[in-house]
C-alpha cells in the first residue's frame, strides 16, 4: 500500500529530478515508511480550504 495523500499527516518531498519521497510525518508506518497501514488509527482527513487562492475573478483583495 502506498502513502494516503488524503491524510493530514502525508508529506512529500522532491529530492532529485524525477525522485519524490512520500511518507507519514508521524512515522507510524513501521518498516515501510512510505506506506500507510490499512487501518491506521492516526488517519485524519486533510482539510482543504481556499484561503489565499484566487477565484475566477482574480486574487483576493
C-alpha positions as CSV (number, residue, x, y, z in Angstrom):
1,X,0.0,0.0,0.0
2,X,1.2,3.5,-0.7
3,X,1.0,6.7,1.3
4,X,-2.5,8.0,1.7
5,X,-2.3,11.5,0.1
6,X,-5.7,12.4,1.6
7,X,-4.3,12.1,5.2
8,X,-3.3,15.2,7.1
9,X,0.0,13.6,8.1
10,X,1.1,12.9,4.5
11,X,4.2,14.6,3.3
12,X,6.2,14.5,0.1
13,X,9.5,16.0,-1.0
14,X,11.3,16.1,-4.3
15,X,14.9,15.1,-3.6
16,X,16.2,14.9,-7.2
17,X,14.7,15.4,-10.6
18,X,12.2,12.6,-11.1
19,X,12.5,11.3,-7.5
20,X,9.8,12.0,-4.9
21,X,9.8,10.7,-1.3
22,X,6.4,10.2,0.2
23,X,5.9,9.4,3.9
24,X,3.9,9.8,7.1
25,X,5.0,12.7,9.3
26,X,4.2,10.7,12.3
27,X,6.4,7.7,11.3
28,X,3.8,5.2,12.3
29,X,4.3,3.0,9.2
30,X,7.0,0.9,10.9
31,X,9.3,-0.8,8.5
32,X,7.8,0.7,5.3
33,X,7.9,4.5,5.9
34,X,6.2,5.2,2.5
35,X,3.2,3.0,3.1
36,X,0.3,3.5,5.4
37,X,-1.4,0.8,7.4
38,X,-4.8,0.0,6.1
39,X,-6.4,0.6,9.5
40,X,-4.2,3.4,10.7
41,X,-5.6,4.9,13.9
42,X,-3.8,8.2,13.2
43,X,-5.6,8.9,9.9
44,X,-7.1,12.3,9.8
45,X,-8.7,13.7,6.6
46,X,-6.7,16.6,5.1
47,X,-8.6,19.8,5.4
48,X,-8.6,21.7,2.1
49,X,-9.5,25.4,2.2
50,X,-9.4,28.1,-0.5
51,X,-7.8,30.7,1.8
52,X,-5.4,32.8,-0.2
53,X,-6.4,31.4,-3.5
54,X,-7.8,33.5,-6.3
55,X,-11.1,32.5,-7.9
56,X,-12.4,33.3,-11.4
57,X,-12.5,37.0,-10.6
58,X,-8.8,37.1,-9.6
59,X,-6.8,37.2,-6.4
60,X,-8.4,38.2,-3.0
61,X,-8.5,41.9,-2.3
